[in-house]
Amino acid sequence: MAAQGLTGFYGSVFRRSITARVLIRTTDDRVLLLRNGAYWELPGGVVKSGEDPRSAARRSAREILDPGFDVGRVLVLEYVQGVQGQGDSIAFLFDGGTITTSVTSFTGAGGEREARFVPLEDGGGGLAGERLRAALQALELGTIVELVDGQPAVPAPLAAPSDRRMMPSLEGFSGILGR
């Protein structure tokens, strides 16, 4: 019985995946999305064994755009709970910077990948849209946004710490502490 419990535990641990995506914008406020079956998503994919998330994001972007393409800082870090037998995952979203292009759509080699630059306000529905909104917020604030299943992990900005003393005043010691 205990062995079955451990098998279930280890099976759930090793089913977790890590994905890395890239936010690539144009100078005229469009964002690059790729078709994945019936829906559109930001470029990227699963981090391979022995590969770090930044390298995976760089690899994905280079496959699509340019062999010399590089990625910037992490914008979004997201925990996604698995559903229907799929394991949980952790998703990184990196800044791919801004490019200048008049292209609106293109197809990858062999016609297997379809890509489109869509206006930011149309940035895809569902999880891609939530990640995009979080990434734009991270760019604006110069920070990282943390999501859990597409929703902010911290619902509101944290309040500044109160201006209180760590220790109450002690008789006879205030002069020693400089207060």
N, C-alpha and C positions, 0 to 999 in steps of 0.2 A: 504494500500500500504506500509506504513512504517513497519507494522508488518511482511510483507513478506520479506522485506529487513533485518530485525533483525533475522528472522528465517534462512535466507540464511547465514547470518554472523555467528550466533551461531552454525549452522550445520557445517560450514567449520572449526570452531575452535575445535569442539569436535571430528572431524574425524581425527585429527592428532594423529599419534602414535609415540611411542618411541621404538626403537629396541636396543639391546645390543648384540654384537658379541665378540668373543675371537680369538686372533691369537695364535695358539699353534704350536710351531716349534719343530723339532727334532734336535738332535745333528749333524745329517748328512744332514742338510739343506733341510728338507722337511716340509710341512705345512699340517695341518689337514683340510680337506674339507668334507662337508656332502652333500649327494644328496637330493635336494628338487625338486621333480618332474623331469623335464628335465634338470635342471642345478645344478651346484655344488656351494656351498657357505660356508663361514666360520661359525663355530658353533655359535649358539645363537638364538635369536628370540625376540618376542615382550615382552616389560616390562609390567608385570601385574599391575593391580590397587593396589596401596599401596606398590609397590615394587620399589626400586631405581635401576638405570641401572647397578650398580656394582653387586648387589645381583642377578639380572636377568642373567648377564653374568656368575656369579659363579654357579648359579643353572643349567644353560644349560651345562656348562663344566662338572659339577659333574654328570649329567645324562648320559653323554657320556663316561667319563673316570674313575673318582674316586670320591667317596663321600667326600674325604678330599681335593679335588682340590681347589685352590684359584687363583684369578686373580690379576694382577698387575695394573699398572697405565693406564690411558687413552692414547691411541696412536692417534686415529682419532676421530674427531667429524664432522659429516656430516649432512647437511640439504638436504633432498630429496623432490623435488616438486612432488605433486601428479599428476597423469595423468588419464584420462578416468574415472572421478568420484571418484577416490581414493584420500584420504586426504594426506596432506604433512606429512613427518615424520622426526624425528631427530634420527640419528644412532650414537651410541657409539661403538668404537672398543677398547677393552682392551688387554693388553699384558697377554698372558697365559703362558709365559715363554718357556723354552726348556725342553723337555723330551727325555729320551733315550729309543728307541724301534727299533726292527727290523721288526715289523709288517708293512705291506704295505696297507692292507685294512681289514675291519671287518664289520660285520652286527650287529646291535643292537638287543636287546631282541625281540623276535617275528618276526624278519626279516623286521621290518618296517623302519629301518634307515640304510642306507649304508654310510660308512665312508671310506676315503682313505687318506693316507699320500702321497702327490704329491711333486715332486721337486719344490723348490721355483721358478725356472725359468718357470715352467709350471703352476704356481699358479692360474689357472682358468681365464677364459675370462670375459668380461663384467664388471659389477660393482664390483664383488668380486676381480677381478684383479686390478682394480683401488684402491680399499681399501687396498689391500695387498701391492701394491707399496707405498701407502701413509704411511702405518704402518711401513714398513721397513725403509722408510725415517725418520719417527719419532723416531724409535729405534736408528738409526745411529746418528741423531742430538740431541737426548735427549730432544725432544720437543713434542708438539702435532701438528698434521697437520689438518687443517680445509678444508673440501671439501664442495662444493655445486654441487649436482647432479654428483658426481664422479670426478669433476674437482677441482683443487686447488682454494680456495677462494681468495688467494693472489697469483697472477701469478708469482711473483718473490720475493726473499727475500727483506725485507725492508732495505733501505739504512740507515746507521748510521746517527743519527742527526748531523746537521752541528755544528761546534764549534763557534756559534755566541752568542753574549750577548743578554740577554732578554731585557735590557734597553740600550739605547744609552748613551754615556758618557755625563755627565752633568757638566758644568763649576762649579768649587768650591766644588763639592761633591765627587770627585774621591778619595780624601784622607779619607773621612768618610767611604766610602764603601770598602776601602782597595784595590783600583785598581789604 
